[in-house]
């Protein structure tokens, strides 16, 4: 099912539109700034408080406004149309696993940018919350089902949604990208942290590991070419705690909302796992290897359930090794900083330090696949 954008932001925020998309009568609304400490792209966030007849409080929504002018990740990943909006308008969110609540209610044009209207999940977002075993498996089940659903899907072949390429996945946090953004006058923290993290990496990782990683951080083409040999699917691309919200049942979570699809990519499925393990590591209730094993079984079970077992398993191990090497190429700068002195992740400093050894091993394994 495809969805149409409203022509202007004013149309999206009209009482008639809000009444239609929420199923509640809305007569007036108020907009208030929303500050999210985990949001670093530059996009604008607002609360939209709806009011019904007689001044009765109605639904509270979240408005996200995105534009290449102020969203640096849109710029560095070649996003000209807003991937989240494209995926919504083309109906991809309607094809997510049945326990996933659609992350977007409606969208509009917003000058040269786009605007997305969402339900307010701020109280249910998992930012820095430890995952229980059930929650961890819910997130892994969701990824496995989504990846199996879209594996080799012809609707992705022409990249109509404008998804990130592998080159963009592995280049968005490179020193070259950071320097370019700083030269543009970017005054946020992340570009300078990228440079700092990669400069420090040599002091905290074995020389043979950095001999592999540094050239790929500068030019990921060899890694991208190696991954091209494997089946591709739709990945969320930023599969981490601050983009997960739970929809609770009476006793336990019954579903999940996947927020912020701006880094969605067309890639082999294990590319998703590199970010999941890298960003969520201290929150996991089990080892990273155990999480990989669980996901792998769920993914192939999903393929079998869809009568897609013809893919077999022979390709998986090499793809996983390469994708986890890529996970460190993408996020190694942040892992190094969290293991040393960054305020982000400071409460789990010892965990991040131990993680460096695990990632070093995964880099070595991935390097063997490049030879």
C-alpha positions, 0 to 999 in steps of 0.5 A: 500500500502506497501513501501520499505526502501532504503538500505542505506542513500546514496541511499535515498539522491541520485539525482535519488531518490530525483527526484522520490519522489519530482517529480522535477529534482534534480541534486545536494543537500546540507545538513545543520543542523536543530535545533528544540527547541521543539525536545528533543528525541535526533534524528538528523534533517537536511535540504536537499536543492535540486538544479535542472538544471542550479543551479535552487533551488529545493525543500527543504526537512527535513531529520530525523535520528533516532537510539536507540543509541541517541534517548532516547524515542526509548530506553524507549518505546522499539522501535527497528525498528522506529515506524514512519518508520514501519507505513510508510512502512506498509501503515498506513499513506496512510489510514489517513483521506483524508485531511491529507498529508502523513508525510513521502516521503521515508525512508532508513536504516541508519546503526543500525538506520533509516532515514526519508525524509519529506517535509519541513513543518517548516514554517507551524508547529503550535509550541506554536501558538494559535488555532482558533476554526476552527484549533482546530476542524480540529485537533479534527476531524482528531483524531476522523476520524483516531480513528474511522478508526482503532478502533478494526482494525485487522491489529493492533492486532499483533502489527506489527508496534511495537506500544507503549503499555499502559505500555510504554505510562504511563512509558516513563516519570516516575521517574524510567525512568528518573533515568535510563536515567541519569545513562546512561549519558543522558545530556538533560534537560527532565530526570532531569525535570521529577524528579523535576516535580514529586518531586514538585507535592506534594506541588502543588496538594491535598494530595488525588490526589497525593495518586492516582497519585504517585503509578500509576506513579511508576506502571501504571499496575492497570490503564493499566488493567482497560483500557484493557476493552475498544476498542483499536485503533491507536493513534498518541501518541504525539498529540500536537502543535509542531507535527501539520502542516497546509497545507493552502488553499486560505483563510483557512487551508484545511488540516493537516500534523501529524509529528513525530509518534515515540510515536504512540500507540495501545490504547483506543481513549481517551488516545490521548485526555489526551496528546492533552489537557495536552500539548495544553491547553493554545492554545485552543480557548475553555475549555477542557470540550468543546473540549472533548464534540466536539471530542466525537460527531465527533468520534461517528458520524464517527463510524456511518458513517462507519456503526460501530455504534454497539459499542454504547456509553455506554463504552465511559465515563469510558474510558474517565475518565481512559484515562484522569487520565492517561493523568496526570500520563503521563504529570503531572510532566510537568504541575506542572513545567509549573504552577510554574517556568519552562521556557517552558509555562512561558507566560501562567503561570496563565493558567497552575496554573488553569489547576491543579484544572481541572486535580485534578478533572479528577484524582478523577473521574478516580480513581473512575473507578479503584475501 
